[in-house]
């Protein structure tokens, strides 16, 4: 058996926290849904979490432990992304994990999308991810290690349901971003992967659905016959940012109950 190469890590037992204890993470979109579930799960694994969202009221109730920090910021503005990372580095001196969950969804027929709405959605859903990846990758390159996860969507593959075309287009861009960053950062010990959730039971996911239409949609279209829970996506993210995901980069992981079967 060959010796481990430089930068390779092994965590023997998930009860040890997947090698995450003491790591420093930044999770965006953390006021609700997948971002909140991810921030809280990482905190339970001993990670020092900075939870970021534009919704300060939503952040107020998040449980990121005694070492956790919340930061209210509008990440659709690249300068704010730089400031969030700079503030974290001033506190912690390093950044090990970035999870890009921040997004907004507007259900509008594509023929009625004007330039203002296009810009708003692309800035929030794609520009913010690019700016966060760019800012986070700088200290990670210097460290020679890091984990980045970009949240895309099954909408990137099926064009988006219920008039969410612009959201789908942005999420397609997220996949290209993850693959481009993965290729460029691999030699610096930084992995970059994408998660494609399907229908997840979040306030954003339920937008435009009644309770009856929501349940009927998943019973009809998803092999597992239900929507996913935010915690189920958070567990997939946990794998990718842990020592157990050390040889996975440029990958797209579907978490969608069999919706795509691709």
ABEGO torsion letter per residue (X at the ends): XBBBBBGBBBBABAAAGGGABGBBBBBBGAABEAAAAAAAAAAAAGBBBBBBBABAAAAAABBAEAABBBBBBBAABAAAAAAAAAAAAAAAGBBABBBBABBBBBBBBAAABBAAAAAAAAAAAAAAAAAAAAAAAAAAAAAGBEBBBBBBBAAAAAGEBGGAAAAAAAAAAAAAAAAAAAAAAAAAGBBBBBBBBBBBBBAAAABGBBAAAAAAAAAAABAAGBBBBAAAAAAAAAAAABAAAAABBGBBBBBAGGAAGX
